[in-house]
């Protein structure tokens, strides 16, 4: 089951990269590709049903002005089940974000972001599974920094998938590399 989701993540990343390459010619600054991984804390009713998760993904970003950019994120999340009969929860989706850099004089470069997208979610357990795709939004903050010759970033965001019932809310905390 995870391999199907990972294939979907790779396919979505390739699709985002292809679409974004066309858009890059219209942007003021070149594109930046990033990969990320970390933990995700389920919140609210989702936190009652699922345990600590892992979060991984990739993004492609473009500068539109000196401090404003557009970024396409593709993410995968896997949560263990805490509720009786729930084995695990997987999330796979993408979000288009606006990113606002906050100018500083140091090598520490903070930014804030927010956007909309779609996520597929799947609950598995007790020999059955439920899955659906729904609208999602996220807001967050992060900062860019360098270590050696590598460009790194760290982010914290609130992710909310708007299901027919209670929203699936989580708090991914990730670190990643930009190329």
ABEGO torsion letter per residue (X at the ends): XAAAAAAAAAAAAAAAAAAAAAAAAABABBBBBBBBBEBBBBBEAAAAABBBBBBBBBBBBBBABAABBBBBBBBBBBBBBABBGBABBBBBBBBBBBBBBBBBABABBBBBBBBBBBBBBBBBEGGBBBBBBBBBBBBBBBBBBBBEABBBBBBBBBBBBBBABBBBBBBBBBBBBBX
